[in-house]
Amino acid sequence: MEQRVLILVKGRVQGVYFRALAAQTATGLGIRGHVENLADGNVRIVAEGTTENLEKLIEWCGEGPPRAKVESVELKWLSAEGGFVDFRINNTQRR
């Protein structure tokens, strides 16, 4: 069963290749969606896939890349909406 999860990763997660490695991890798991930097220094991920693979991505987010210092990971589970064909990096910062 497919689900959607909104993931907010807080801590030192910008400038440490978090988005690139999150995209690589998600793609390897067959997850679709996007990752973006937020203006407040955090990272937001919108992801759709199987519950099992989304949980693997969430687990990875708790660690992040070696230079990251993840302080917390907040989740919001939703029903899958479709519309994503792959996993992308958004290069614009959002508030």
C-alpha positions as CSV (number, residue, x, y, z in Angstrom):
1,M,0.0,0.0,0.0
2,E,1.3,3.4,-1.0
3,Q,1.4,6.3,1.5
4,R,2.6,9.9,1.6
5,V,4.7,11.3,4.4
6,L,5.8,14.8,5.1
7,I,9.2,14.8,6.8
8,L,10.7,17.9,8.5
9,V,14.4,17.4,9.5
10,K,15.8,19.9,11.9
11,G,19.4,20.6,12.9
12,R,22.5,21.2,10.9
13,V,21.1,19.8,7.7
14,Q,22.0,22.4,5.0
15,G,25.4,22.6,3.3
16,V,26.2,19.0,4.2
17,Y,24.8,17.2,1.1
18,F,21.6,16.2,2.9
19,R,19.4,16.9,-0.1
20,A,21.6,15.1,-2.6
21,L,22.0,12.0,-0.4
22,A,18.3,12.0,0.6
23,A,17.4,12.0,-3.1
24,Q,19.9,9.2,-3.8
25,T,18.5,7.2,-0.9
26,A,14.8,7.8,-1.9
27,T,15.5,6.9,-5.5
28,G,17.2,3.7,-4.5
29,L,14.1,2.8,-2.5
30,G,11.7,3.5,-5.3
31,I,10.3,6.5,-3.5
32,R,8.9,9.5,-5.4
33,G,8.6,13.1,-4.3
34,H,11.0,16.0,-3.5
35,V,13.4,17.4,-0.9
36,E,14.0,21.1,-0.3
37,N,15.9,23.5,2.0
38,L,13.7,25.8,4.1
39,A,14.6,29.4,4.9
40,D,14.9,28.5,8.6
41,G,17.8,26.1,8.0
42,N,15.7,22.9,8.1
43,V,14.9,20.4,5.3
44,R,11.5,19.3,4.2
45,I,10.8,16.1,2.3
46,V,7.5,15.1,0.6
47,A,7.7,11.4,-0.2
48,E,5.4,8.7,-1.6
49,G,6.0,5.0,-1.7
50,T,5.4,1.8,0.3
51,T,5.2,2.2,4.1
52,E,8.2,-0.1,4.4
53,N,10.4,2.0,2.1
54,L,9.2,5.3,3.6
55,E,10.2,4.0,7.0
56,K,13.7,3.2,5.7
57,L,14.0,6.8,4.3
58,I,12.8,8.2,7.7
59,E,15.4,6.1,9.5
60,W,18.1,7.4,7.1
61,C,16.8,11.0,7.8
62,G,17.5,10.4,11.5
63,E,21.2,10.1,10.8
64,G,21.7,12.0,7.5
65,P,25.1,12.3,5.9
66,P,28.2,12.2,8.0
67,R,28.6,16.1,8.4
68,A,24.9,16.6,9.4
69,K,23.7,17.0,13.0
70,V,20.1,15.9,13.0
71,E,18.3,17.3,16.1
72,S,14.8,16.0,15.3
73,V,12.6,14.4,12.6
74,E,8.9,15.3,12.5
75,L,6.4,13.3,10.5
76,K,3.0,13.7,9.1
77,W,1.5,10.6,7.4
78,L,-1.1,11.2,4.7
79,S,-2.8,9.2,1.9
80,A,-0.8,9.0,-1.3
81,E,-2.0,11.5,-3.9
82,G,0.2,10.3,-6.9
83,G,1.5,13.0,-9.2
84,F,5.2,12.3,-8.6
85,V,7.1,10.4,-11.3
86,D,10.5,10.4,-9.6
87,F,12.4,12.0,-6.7
88,R,13.8,15.5,-7.2
89,I,15.8,18.2,-5.4
90,N,14.0,21.5,-5.2
91,N,16.7,24.2,-5.4
92,T,14.6,27.1,-4.1
93,Q,14.4,27.9,-0.4
94,R,10.9,28.1,1.0
95,R,9.6,29.7,4.1
